[in-house]
């Protein structure tokens, strides 16, 4: 299956990365290299691009797509949480721009065998890195009812989390839950008919929760952002596209904390904690796709772009 992924807010990302022809840029979620190709197109002979992804299919697609740019491009199979180590191994200490396009690629959703979609019947997998042993099937069949309730409530923000967890545990006592459609039917049975008739797909939130838990998505984001901001050169920028409120909240909070890290009480006339600002938030409100893009690419509807610029000089 060809790796296809429509680049969300392409023009907005390129504009906000403020690309220098001799700069060094990192895409921590390379995917199909849609954004990446347009970054590389703007680099001169002394520019450098590093693409990181944990998905083997993305690595193959990105390598092919960016081949025309030769040795200006380096592609590494890893999780973006290891960005600092990846760059260090390449002899790079600082970069001019970082991009993260979070969530699941269109390829991963549309490739039924990966098990990300509740609209296709497939084994319950959902691994972004297929070298990982644990799958969504393991979570569904082995997590306790209380843990299933917790992740569906916290990561899926589903008000029927308790009932869904209970129904999963009842169903797996009869037989192991193996496929996406089996799980979808169990979820449907846990949600009142009138809610199913008016809301979105009943399995959407649970599938999101399982995927986030399995791939440690929020934990990785939470633990990586400060390091990535530290990797930026002066005036360097980090652009992050999120697709749900949990991710967006983390990005918004960490960006603000890096802009204003002072922990002194408001009553103090001067800062005593000594914590210095690392830059400024460029996007006071997130950038969202325009109506045309939302119409052409429905998956962009929940996307939000936030941008932070490194600025340490007084």
C-alpha positions as CSV (number, residue, x, y, z in Angstrom):
1,X,0.0,0.0,0.0
2,X,1.4,3.4,-1.0
3,X,2.1,5.7,1.9
4,X,-0.2,8.7,1.5
5,X,-0.7,11.5,4.0
6,X,-2.2,14.9,3.3
7,X,0.0,17.6,4.9
8,X,-2.1,19.6,7.3
9,X,-1.8,23.4,7.2
10,X,1.2,23.1,4.9
11,X,1.5,26.9,4.1
12,X,1.0,27.9,7.7
13,X,3.7,25.4,8.9
14,X,6.3,26.5,6.2
15,X,5.6,30.2,7.0
16,X,6.0,29.7,10.8
17,X,9.2,27.6,10.5
18,X,10.7,30.7,8.9
19,X,13.2,28.6,7.0
20,X,16.8,29.8,6.4
21,X,18.5,28.3,3.4
22,X,21.6,27.3,5.5
23,X,19.6,26.2,8.5
24,X,19.2,22.8,10.2
25,X,15.6,21.4,10.5
26,X,14.1,18.4,12.1
27,X,10.8,16.7,11.5
28,X,10.2,14.4,14.4
29,X,7.1,12.8,12.8
30,X,8.3,12.3,9.2
31,X,5.3,10.3,7.9
32,X,5.0,10.6,4.2
33,X,7.4,13.5,4.1
34,X,4.8,16.0,2.9
35,X,5.9,18.9,5.1
36,X,9.5,17.7,4.9
37,X,9.7,17.9,1.1
38,X,8.7,21.6,1.2
39,X,11.2,22.3,4.0
40,X,14.0,20.6,2.0
41,X,13.0,22.5,-1.2
42,X,13.9,25.7,0.6
43,X,17.3,24.6,1.8
44,X,20.5,25.6,0.1
45,X,23.7,23.5,-0.3
46,X,24.7,24.2,3.3
47,X,21.2,23.4,4.8
48,X,20.5,20.2,6.6
49,X,17.3,18.2,7.3
50,X,16.8,15.3,9.7
51,X,13.7,13.2,9.5
52,X,12.7,11.0,12.4
53,X,9.9,8.4,12.5
54,X,9.3,5.1,14.4
55,X,7.2,3.6,11.6
56,X,9.1,1.5,9.1
57,X,6.6,2.3,6.3
58,X,7.2,6.1,6.9
59,X,10.9,5.6,6.8
60,X,10.7,3.9,3.5
61,X,8.3,6.5,2.0
62,X,10.2,9.4,3.4
63,X,13.6,8.1,2.1
64,X,12.1,7.7,-1.4
65,X,10.3,11.1,-1.4
66,X,13.4,13.0,-0.2
67,X,16.0,11.2,-2.3
68,X,16.3,14.1,-4.7
69,X,17.9,16.2,-1.9
70,X,20.9,13.9,-1.5
71,X,23.1,14.1,1.5
72,X,21.4,17.2,2.8
73,X,18.8,14.8,4.2
74,X,19.3,12.2,7.0
75,X,16.5,9.9,8.0
76,X,16.5,7.9,11.3
77,X,14.1,5.4,12.6
78,X,13.4,6.4,16.2
79,X,10.8,8.0,18.4
80,X,11.1,11.8,18.5
81,X,11.6,11.6,22.3
82,X,15.2,10.5,21.4
83,X,15.7,13.6,19.2
84,X,18.5,15.0,21.4
85,X,20.5,11.7,21.2
86,X,19.8,11.3,17.5
87,X,21.1,14.7,16.8
88,X,24.1,14.2,19.1
89,X,25.1,11.1,17.2
90,X,25.0,13.1,14.0
91,X,27.3,15.8,15.5
92,X,24.4,18.3,15.7
93,X,24.0,20.3,18.9
94,X,21.5,22.9,17.9
95,X,18.9,23.3,15.1
96,X,16.9,26.2,13.6
97,X,13.5,24.5,13.4
98,X,11.5,21.5,14.7
99,X,8.2,20.2,13.4
100,X,5.9,17.6,15.0
101,X,2.7,16.6,13.2
102,X,1.2,14.4,16.0
103,X,-1.5,11.7,15.8
104,X,-2.0,8.9,13.2
105,X,-1.1,9.3,9.5
106,X,-3.7,8.7,6.8
107,X,-1.6,5.7,5.8
108,X,-1.8,4.2,9.2
109,X,-5.6,4.8,9.4
110,X,-6.3,3.5,5.9
111,X,-4.0,0.5,6.1
112,X,-6.6,-1.8,7.7
113,X,-4.0,-4.3,8.9
114,X,-2.5,-1.8,11.3
115,X,-5.7,-1.9,13.4
116,X,-6.0,1.9,14.0
117,X,-9.4,2.2,12.4
118,X,-12.8,1.2,13.8
119,X,-14.2,1.3,10.3
120,X,-12.1,-1.6,9.0
121,X,-12.0,-5.1,10.4
122,X,-8.5,-6.1,11.4
123,X,-6.5,-7.5,14.3
124,X,-6.3,-5.2,17.3
125,X,-2.8,-3.8,16.8
126,X,-2.4,0.0,16.8
127,X,1.4,0.0,17.2
128,X,3.1,3.0,15.7
129,X,6.4,1.1,16.0
130,X,5.9,-2.5,15.0
131,X,9.1,-3.5,16.8
132,X,7.1,-3.1,20.0
133,X,5.7,-6.3,21.4
134,X,2.6,-5.0,23.3
135,X,-0.5,-4.4,21.1
136,X,-3.9,-3.0,21.6
137,X,-5.2,-6.7,21.8
138,X,-3.0,-7.1,24.9
139,X,-4.4,-4.0,26.6
140,X,-8.1,-4.9,25.8
141,X,-7.7,-8.5,27.1
142,X,-5.3,-8.1,30.0
143,X,-5.8,-4.7,31.6
144,X,-7.9,-4.7,34.7
145,X,-11.4,-3.2,34.5
146,X,-10.3,-0.2,36.6
147,X,-7.3,0.4,34.3
148,X,-9.5,0.2,31.2
149,X,-11.9,2.6,32.8
150,X,-9.0,5.0,33.6
151,X,-7.6,5.2,30.1
152,X,-10.9,5.4,28.4
153,X,-12.0,8.2,30.8
154,X,-8.7,10.1,30.7
155,X,-7.4,9.5,27.2
156,X,-10.7,9.1,25.4
157,X,-12.7,11.6,27.5
158,X,-15.7,9.3,27.1
159,X,-18.5,9.7,29.7
160,X,-19.5,6.1,29.2
161,X,-15.9,4.9,30.1
162,X,-17.0,2.9,33.1
163,X,-19.7,1.0,31.2
164,X,-17.4,0.4,28.2
165,X,-14.7,-1.1,30.5
166,X,-17.3,-3.3,32.2
167,X,-18.6,-4.6,28.8
168,X,-15.1,-5.3,27.6
169,X,-14.4,-7.4,30.7
170,X,-17.6,-9.3,30.4
171,X,-17.0,-10.0,26.8
172,X,-13.5,-11.3,27.2
173,X,-14.6,-13.8,29.8
174,X,-16.4,-15.6,27.0
175,X,-13.7,-15.3,24.4
176,X,-10.5,-13.3,23.7
177,X,-11.3,-10.1,21.9
178,X,-9.2,-10.3,18.7
179,X,-10.4,-7.7,16.1
180,X,-11.4,-4.1,15.7
181,X,-15.0,-5.0,14.7
182,X,-15.4,-7.3,17.8
183,X,-14.3,-4.5,20.0
184,X,-16.6,-2.0,18.2
185,X,-19.6,-4.2,18.7
186,X,-18.8,-4.4,22.5
187,X,-18.5,-0.6,22.7
188,X,-21.8,-0.1,20.9
189,X,-23.6,-2.3,23.4
190,X,-22.2,-0.2,26.2
191,X,-23.6,3.1,24.9
192,X,-27.3,4.1,25.0
193,X,-29.0,3.8,21.6
194,X,-30.1,7.5,21.6
195,X,-26.5,8.6,22.1
196,X,-25.3,6.4,19.3
197,X,-27.9,7.9,17.0
198,X,-26.8,11.5,17.6
199,X,-23.1,11.4,18.5
200,X,-20.1,10.5,16.4
201,X,-18.9,6.9,15.9
202,X,-19.3,5.2,19.3
203,X,-15.9,3.6,19.2
204,X,-13.9,6.7,18.3
205,X,-13.0,7.8,21.8
206,X,-12.1,4.3,23.0
207,X,-9.9,3.6,20.0
208,X,-8.1,6.9,20.6
209,X,-7.6,6.0,24.3
210,X,-6.1,2.6,23.5
211,X,-3.8,4.1,20.9
212,X,-2.6,6.8,23.3
213,X,-2.0,4.3,26.0
214,X,-0.2,1.8,23.8
215,X,2.1,4.3,22.2
216,X,2.6,6.4,25.3
217,X,1.7,9.4,23.2
218,X,1.0,12.0,25.9
219,X,3.9,10.9,28.1
220,X,6.4,11.1,25.2
221,X,5.1,14.6,24.3
222,X,5.1,15.8,27.9
223,X,8.7,14.6,28.5
224,X,10.2,15.8,25.2
225,X,9.0,19.3,24.7
226,X,11.4,21.1,27.1
227,X,14.4,19.3,25.6
228,X,13.3,20.2,22.1
229,X,13.0,23.9,23.0
230,X,16.6,23.7,24.4
231,X,17.8,22.3,21.1
232,X,16.8,25.4,19.2
233,X,19.2,28.1,18.1
234,X,18.4,31.7,18.9
235,X,15.3,32.7,16.9
236,X,14.7,29.0,16.1
237,X,11.1,27.8,16.0
238,X,9.2,24.7,17.0
239,X,5.8,24.1,15.3
240,X,3.5,21.4,16.7
241,X,0.2,20.2,15.1
242,X,-2.1,18.5,17.5
243,X,-5.4,16.7,16.9
244,X,-7.2,16.5,20.3
245,X,-7.5,18.6,23.4
246,X,-5.2,16.4,25.5
247,X,-2.2,17.0,23.2
248,X,-3.1,20.7,22.7
249,X,-3.3,21.3,26.4
250,X,0.2,19.9,27.0
251,X,1.7,22.0,24.2
252,X,0.0,25.2,25.3
253,X,1.0,24.7,28.9
254,X,4.7,23.9,28.2
255,X,5.1,26.7,25.7
256,X,3.7,29.2,28.2
257,X,5.9,27.9,31.0
258,X,9.0,28.3,28.8
259,X,8.0,31.9,28.0
260,X,7.3,32.7,31.6
261,X,9.0,30.3,34.0
262,X,9.1,32.6,37.0
263,X,7.6,30.9,40.1
264,X,7.7,33.9,42.4
265,X,4.5,35.1,44.0
266,X,2.9,37.9,42.1
267,X,3.5,40.2,45.2
268,X,7.3,40.0,44.7
269,X,8.6,43.3,43.2
270,X,11.4,41.4,41.4
271,X,12.0,37.8,40.4
272,X,13.9,35.9,43.0
273,X,13.7,32.3,41.6
274,X,16.1,33.1,38.8
275,X,14.3,31.2,36.1
276,X,14.8,32.8,32.7
277,X,12.4,32.9,29.8
278,X,13.5,30.7,26.9
279,X,11.5,32.5,24.3
280,X,8.1,33.6,23.2
281,X,4.9,32.0,22.2
282,X,4.2,33.1,18.6
283,X,0.6,31.7,18.5
284,X,-1.5,33.3,21.4
285,X,-4.4,31.3,19.9
286,X,-3.7,28.2,17.9
287,X,-3.8,28.4,14.1
288,X,-6.5,26.2,12.6
289,X,-7.2,25.1,9.0
290,X,-9.3,27.3,6.8
291,X,-12.7,26.3,5.6
292,X,-11.4,25.1,2.2
293,X,-8.9,22.8,3.8
294,X,-11.4,21.4,6.2
295,X,-13.7,20.7,3.3
296,X,-11.0,19.0,1.2
297,X,-9.5,17.1,4.1
298,X,-12.0,16.3,6.8
299,X,-9.3,14.8,9.0
300,X,-7.9,18.4,9.4
301,X,-10.9,19.6,11.2
302,X,-9.5,19.0,14.7
303,X,-6.0,20.2,13.9
304,X,-4.4,23.0,15.8
305,X,-0.9,24.5,15.2
306,X,1.1,26.2,18.0
307,X,4.5,27.8,17.5
308,X,7.2,28.8,19.9
309,X,10.4,30.8,19.1
310,X,13.6,30.5,21.1
311,X,14.8,33.9,22.3
312,X,17.3,34.0,25.2
313,X,19.0,37.3,24.6
314,X,18.2,40.1,26.9
